[in-house]
Amino acid sequence: MKKRYKKEALKSIQIRLEEGKPRKEILEELAGIYGSRSSLAELIARTPDPKKKEKYKLLNYILAFFLLLSAVGTVYAGIKSFAAEPVEAVIVTVITLLILTVLIIRVLRFNGYVYGLLTFLILLAVITDLVNIPEWDKGDLIGISLLLAFAGLAYYLNRKIFPNYGIFGLKKDKNGEYLLE
């Protein structure tokens, strides 16, 4: 499905969800208009229910705040490493800040795929930290604990807001039908 049609379909999905229509009915209705059932099903699954969006708004803001703190930490680390390796520090800092900015925007917009991606990236960071720590001190333990809490929050929001949208996309039942509700 083309980007223009995706935006149009997403608006239609959001309007119909706010009206309280069932997701399967929305899929059947819009499949006649846009044609691509699989793309539509994924868009429907990635669109949060307005009630869930309201219910988990505070936790979502906390997740965005964690990402913002990560951006501040990235700038601090970039400043510290600037003296030793100025070019590499600037490049890594800018790329990391761009990625974090995109993630913050996606979290604030409740994009369904970002929560699983965040969980994966954070767990990858924890594993990298565990491998690179020669000696443990209190700061390392606190940092890893915060990362695990951050990953847990992202995973929790993913499961609660988007229960049928996993890391590898939309889940299906035994008959091969999309799980939308």
C-alpha positions in Angstrom: 0.0 0.0 0.0 1.3 3.4 -1.0 2.2 6.0 1.7 -0.6 8.3 0.7 -3.2 5.5 1.0 -1.7 4.4 4.3 -2.2 7.8 5.8 -5.8 7.9 4.5 -6.5 4.4 5.7 -5.0 5.2 9.1 -7.3 8.2 9.5 -10.3 6.1 8.6 -9.3 3.4 11.1 -8.9 5.9 13.9 -12.3 7.4 13.2 -14.0 4.0 13.1 -12.3 2.9 16.3 -13.4 6.1 18.0 -16.9 5.3 16.9 -16.6 1.9 18.6 -16.7 -0.3 15.5 -15.1 -3.8 15.8 -11.7 -4.2 14.2 -12.8 -7.1 12.0 -15.7 -5.0 10.7 -13.2 -2.2 9.9 -11.0 -4.6 8.1 -13.8 -5.9 5.9 -15.1 -2.4 5.2 -11.8 -0.9 4.3 -10.5 -4.0 2.3 -13.2 -3.1 -0.3 -11.8 0.4 -0.6 -8.0 -0.2 -0.3 -7.7 -3.8 -1.4 -4.6 -4.9 0.6 -6.0 -7.0 3.5 -2.6 -7.8 5.0 -1.4 -4.1 5.1 -4.8 -3.0 6.4 -4.8 -5.7 9.1 -1.4 -4.6 10.2 -2.5 -0.9 10.3 -5.6 -1.8 12.3 -3.5 -3.9 14.8 -1.0 -1.1 15.2 -3.6 1.5 15.9 -4.4 1.7 19.6 -7.9 1.7 21.0 -8.8 5.2 22.3 -9.6 3.8 25.7 -6.3 1.9 26.0 -4.5 5.0 24.8 -6.0 7.1 27.5 -5.5 4.4 30.2 -1.8 4.0 29.4 -1.0 7.6 28.6 1.0 8.2 31.8 3.1 5.1 31.3 3.7 6.1 27.7 4.9 9.5 28.9 7.2 7.8 31.4 8.7 5.7 28.5 9.2 8.8 26.4 10.9 10.5 29.4 13.3 7.5 29.7 14.1 8.0 26.0 14.7 11.7 26.7 17.0 10.8 29.5 18.8 8.5 27.2 19.3 11.4 24.8 20.7 13.5 27.6 23.1 10.6 28.5 24.1 10.3 24.9 25.1 14.0 24.8 27.0 13.7 28.1 28.9 10.6 26.8 29.6 12.4 23.5 31.0 15.4 25.4 33.2 13.1 27.5 34.6 11.2 24.6 35.0 14.3 22.4 38.5 15.1 23.6 39.9 11.6 22.8 38.1 11.0 19.5 36.3 14.2 18.3 35.1 13.0 14.9 33.8 9.6 16.1 32.1 11.2 19.1 30.2 13.7 17.0 29.1 11.1 14.4 28.0 8.6 17.0 26.3 11.2 19.1 24.4 12.7 16.2 23.3 9.3 14.8 22.2 8.2 18.3 20.3 11.5 18.9 18.5 11.1 15.5 17.4 7.5 16.4 16.3 8.6 19.9 14.3 11.5 18.4 12.5 9.2 16.0 11.8 6.7 18.8 10.4 9.5 21.1 8.1 10.7 18.4 6.9 7.2 17.7 6.3 6.5 21.4 4.3 9.8 21.8 2.2 8.8 18.7 1.5 5.3 20.1 3.0 3.6 17.0 2.5 -0.1 17.6 5.8 -1.5 16.3 8.0 0.8 18.3 7.4 -0.9 21.7 8.7 -4.3 20.6 11.6 -2.6 18.8 12.5 -0.7 22.0 12.4 -3.8 24.1 14.7 -5.5 21.7 17.2 -2.6 21.5 17.3 -2.2 25.3 17.9 -5.9 25.9 20.7 -5.7 23.3 22.2 -2.7 25.2 22.0 -4.7 28.4 23.8 -7.7 26.8 26.4 -5.4 25.4 26.9 -3.7 28.8 27.2 -7.1 30.5 29.9 -8.2 28.1 31.9 -5.0 28.3 31.9 -4.6 32.1 35.2 -6.0 33.4 34.5 -5.2 37.0 31.1 -4.5 38.5 30.5 -1.4 40.7 27.4 0.1 42.1 26.9 2.5 39.1 26.9 -0.4 36.6 24.4 -2.3 38.6 22.1 0.7 38.8 22.5 1.4 35.1 21.6 -2.2 34.1 18.7 -2.2 36.6 17.3 1.0 35.0 17.7 -0.5 31.5 15.9 -3.6 32.5 13.1 -1.5 34.1 13.0 0.5 30.8 12.8 -2.7 28.7 10.1 -4.1 31.1 8.0 -0.9 30.7 8.3 -1.1 26.9 7.3 -4.8 26.8 4.4 -4.2 29.2 3.0 -1.4 27.1 3.4 -3.5 24.0 1.5 -6.4 25.5 -1.3 -4.2 27.0 -1.9 -1.7 24.2 -1.1 -4.0 21.2 -1.7 -7.6 22.5 -1.9 -9.1 19.0 1.0 -7.2 17.4 4.3 -8.9 18.2 7.9 -8.3 17.3 7.5 -10.2 14.0 4.2 -8.5 13.0 0.6 -9.3 13.3 -0.4 -12.6 15.0 -2.8 -15.1 13.4 -5.1 -17.7 14.9 -5.1 -21.4 14.0 -7.2 -20.8 10.9 -4.8 -18.2 9.5 -7.1 -15.3 10.3 -5.6 -12.1 11.7 -6.0 -11.5 15.4 -7.3 -7.9 15.6 -9.3 -7.7 18.8 
